[in-house]
Amino acid sequence: MKIVIAPDSFKESLSAPEVAAAIARGWRQIFPQAQIVLRPMADGGEGTVDALLAAVGGERRECRVRGPLGAPVKAHWGWLGEATAVIEMAAASGLHWVPAAQRDARRACSYGTGELIRQALDAGATRIILGLGGSASNDGGAGLLRALGVRLLDAGGAELAPGGAALAALARLDLSGLDARLRQVRVEVAADVDNPLCGARGASRVFGPQKGASPAQVVELDAALEHYARLTATTLGVDHSQFPGAGAAGGLGFAARAFLQAEFRAGIELVAELSGLAEALQGASLLITGEGRLDAQSLHGKAPIGVARIAKAAGVPVLALAGSLGEGYQGVYAAGIEAAFSLAPGPISLEQACARTATELEARSADLARLWRLAQAAR
């Protein structure tokens, strides 16, 4: 019997590799001789580096970079070999670096993500996988560009202050210092949103409030990004602002496409490809996936649905474990998941659930294995 285990992380509780390991422990209680293949998943956001390193090997590298509000933070990125680097912008510019009371979408900056790209270039990368998600910034990737040598100047020729609000004063983009090594690098963006840069579905209006922006600041930031996009279009001769995914990570998707010529892929598809999920499914009897919460939103690019799509193409049935099952979770059945189960053994607080995630994952996995054994015996 071959079982493939390919979950996403359970946010604020366990990483995807830890989730996969807990499910494997439970299954082995019932089927100790089973061939179990672990393929931790991610959708391009926080946890992408660790998921890929766990699945395919490589080296986790750490460095200090500029955080969202300028203070140094200890970030990381991954070296997968074959001159391939994987970077998740959340590691340097993520919302988790800024306490809720200090969140400032007007000033938060993506400079640290650009520093991670520089680290990858220094290491000799010719392919960079850039995961977008979980950002604190709403600067259209302007900070990233600064770190890579672009100068953003006001009418007097002075450098703009960091952050998205300052872009309202942008008068000129000086690209003469843009790191020349980028011309030899293939940049692939892993993202799970298709928002444009500006407008009703843009970065500021959809994601700005969770980064601390008030209604008035949302309007201000959207106008600043629109001005930035117009000036960029004039400079480059192409308007990238309406491209699906340009609004990802506070508009960092816009900068990646316009200035780094990045290719965009659904995050889960790219991670699954790099980790060899389709190959792992050959000869498998079952795939087990999961995430912290399965609900109607899971249908929009989340890891379990992407995994189920690949397993369905391989003719492998899929079971899902989730911390909780939310409104509309039944929609996952039409997407290829045969059955979904919640971890909670009964009434429990969120804090208790997070503390017991590994234990409950192992227990529910063992329960699934018992049910699977019964189903096989009844054939």
N, C-alpha and C positions, 0 to 999 in steps of 0.2 A: 504494500500500500504506500502510495506517494501522496503526501499532503503539502500543498504550498500555502504558506502563511504570509499575507501581504497587506498589513494594516497601515493606516496613517497614525500619527501620534495622537494621544489623548491630551489635549491642551491643558497646561498647568498641572499635569500629573505625570505622564510617562512619555518618553520619546518613542518614535516608531520602532526602533530596534528593541526597546524594553517591552513594548506591547507584544511584538512578535515572539520574544523569548518567553513571556508569561503564557501566551496561548500554547506555545510548543510544550511547555512543562505540563500543562493540563492534559493535552492530548496524549502525551507519553505515559501518563498514569494508566491509561486504558489500553493504549497500543504502543508498548515499549519498543517494539521492533519496527515501527513505521519509519519510512524514509520521509523526513521532514525538511523542507527547503524554505528558508527564511528569505523573504524579499521585502524588507521594510519600504514603505512608500512615503511620498510627500507630493504636494501640489505646486512646489516652487517657493513656498513661504518658509517660515521658521521650521527648522528640522530637516531641510532638504540636504544639506551637507552631510549630516550624520547618517541619514537614511541611505544615501549613495555610498558612503564609505563603508557602512555595514554590509551593503549588498555586493559591492564589487571590489572592495579593498581600496587602498590608497593611504594618503597621509593627511592628517588634520593639522593645519598650521595656524598658529595664533600670533596676533600682533596688536599693538595699541594704535588706535586711530581716533579721529575726532568724532565724538558722539553727536546726536541730533541737535543739542544746544551748545555745542562747542567743547564741553568737558571731555577729556580722554576716556575711552572705554576699551575693554579687552575684547576684541572681536576675533573671528576665526574664518577660515575658508578651507577648501579641500583641494588636494592635488590627486587626480585620479590616474596619473601616468599618461603616456602618449601625448604629452604636452597639453593636457586638458585640465583646466581649473574649474571648480564649481564654487560659486559665491552666492550667498543669500543676503540680500540687502538688509534684512532685519538684523543680521549679526552686528552691523555697524550703525544703522540708522533706524532701528526698530522702535516701536512705541514702548516696548517693555523697558527701554533705557530711561524713560521719563516718567516720574511719579505723576499720578493723575492731577494733583494740585499744581504741577509745574508745566503741564502741556501747553504749548504755544505754537499753533499751526502757522502763525505769521513768521516766526523766526526759525523754526526747525529746518534743518539743512541735511542734504544727502552727501556732504563732502566725504564722510568716512567710507561710504561705498565706493567712491572713486579711488580712495586710498587702497582699498582691497584690490581693485582692478590693477592699480599700479604694482602692487605686490605680485600679482599673477604675471604681469608683463615682465617684471624683474626675474621671475623664475623661469621664463622662457615659454610661457603659454602661447599656443597658437589657436586654441579653442577655449572660449570662456562661456560657461553656462551661468547665466545670471537669473537667480530666482527672485521674483518680486512678490511682496506681500508683507503685511504687518508694519508698514512704515509709520514713522512719527512725522515725516516731512511732507510738505505740500509745495515744493519749490520747483516742480517741473524738471527735476534732475539738474538744476543749475549748480548745486553744490558739487555733484559728481563731475560735471564738466570743469569746474574750477580746479578740482584735484587732478584732472587730466590735462591741464594747461590752458584752458579757455579763459579769456578775460571778459567779464561782463561789466560794461562801463556806462556811467550816466552821461548826461549832456556836457558835463564839465570834464569828462575824461577820467573821473575817479571810479575806483572799484565799488560795486554795489555791496551793501551789507548782506550777510547771509539771510536766507529765508525767502519764502514766496512773496511776501508783501513788498519787498524791495524791488521786485521785478517791474513794478509799475513805473519805476524811474529808469528802466533800461533804455539806452539810446543806441548802443553799438555792441556787437559781438566781435571780439578779436579772436579769430581761430588760428592765428599764426603759431601759437605755442602748443596746439593740440598734439599730444604725444604721437609721434610718427609711427610708432610700433603698432598702433591700432589698425593701420592699413593692412597689416599682415595677419590679423587675427579675425577669426570667425566668432561672432558673438551671437549666442542663442538665448533668448529670453523665455523663461518659464513663468507663465502667468495664468491665473484662473479667472480673470475678469476681462470684459471686452469694452470697458467704458472709454469714451473719447477723453481728450484733455479738458475740454471746457463745456459749459452748457448745463442743461438740466441733469444729465447723466455723467457730468464731468467729475474730475478728481475732487474739486473743492466742495461741490454741493452734495455728493454722495458720501464721501469719506471724511471731509473736513470736520464735521461735528465730533466724530469719535477721537479726533486729534486735538480737541480743545477749542475749535473755532466756534464763535458765537454766530448767530444769523447774520449780523452786520459784517463780521469778518469773512464769512463764506462768500458774500457778495464781493467784498474787497479782493479776496484771493482769486476768485474766478475772473474778475476783470484784469488782475495783474497777469494771470496766466494767458489770458486771451491776447494781451498786449505783447507778451513774450513770444507767443506763437506767431503773431503777425510779423514781428521783427525777424524771427527765425526764418519764416517763409521768404521774406525779402532777401535775407542773407544767402540762403541755400537755393532759392528758386523753386522750392517744393513745400507745400503745406502738409505737415504730418499730424496736425492736431486732431483730426477726426478719425484717424486710424483706430480700429478696435484694439484696445489695450494701451493706447497712449496715456490714458488716465490712471493706469495701474501704479501703485506705490507713490501716490501723490504727484503723478505726472512723470516719474522717472522713466516710465515706458516711452514717453514722448522723446526724451533726450536720447535714450538708447537707440530708438529707430532713426531719429533725424541725424544724429551725429556719429553714432557707432555702426550704422547700417545693420542693426540687429535683426535677426529673424525671430519671429514669434511662434511659440508652440504652446499648446495647452500643457500646463505644468505636469499633470499626472502622466500624460502621454510621453513626455520627454524623460521623466524619471523612470517610468516603466521600461522604456527603450534602453536607457543606459544601464539599468539593473538586470536586463535580460529576462524580464518577466515572461514573455511569450515562450522563450526557450525553456524556462523552468517548468512551464505548464505541460510540456510534452510528457505523456504517460501518467499525468496526475489523476487521482481519483476525486480530489476535492480541493477547493481554494477557500481559505478563511480570511476575511478582511474585516475592517472596522475603523471606527473613529469615535471621538468623544461624544458626538451627538448625531444621530441620523434623523433627518426631517426633510421637509420639502426643499430646503436650500441645498441639501446634499446632491440634488439632481443637477446642479449648475456647476459642473467642473470639479467636484470634490473627488478625493482619491478613491473611495469605495466604488463609485459608479464607473470611473475610468477603468479600475481593475476588473470589475464585473464585465465590462464590455470586451476586454481582451480575453477573459476566461471563457465567455460565451462563444467567441470566435473559435476557441480551441476545443469547445465541447466539454468544458469542465464546469460542474455545478459550483455555486458560490453560496456560502453562509456568511452572515455578518454579525459581529458583536459590537455593541455600542454602550457607552456610559449611560445614555438615555435615548429613548425613542420619542421624538417630538412630533408636532402636528404635521400631517402629510407624509409621514415616513413610509406609508404603504406604497407610495409612488416608486420606491426602489425596486419593487417586485417586477414592474414592467421594464425596468432598466437592466434586469439580468440577475438580481439577487433572489435566491430561492426562499430564504427565510432570514429574519433579523431578530436578534434577542438583546434585551437590556441586561446590564450587569447587576443592577440594584436588587438585593435579596428581599427588600421590603422598604418601608419608609426610612429615609436616610437624608441627612443634610448634604449639601454640596461639599463641605469641608470633609465630612466623613467619607463620602464617595471618593474624593481625590486621594485621601490617605489610604484607602483600601483597594485602589484600582488594580494593582498587580495581583492581590489575593483573589479578588472577584473574577478577574480575567482567567486565572488559572482554574478556578472552580467551575465557571461557565463553560470553559473549553472542555474540561473533563465531562461535564454533563452532555455537551454536544457529541463527544466521542462515544459515550454510552448509547445515545440515541442512534448514532451512525452504526454502531455494532448491532443494535437491535434491527435496524433497517436491512443491514446486510444479511442477517440471519433469517429474515423473513422472505428473502428472495427465493 
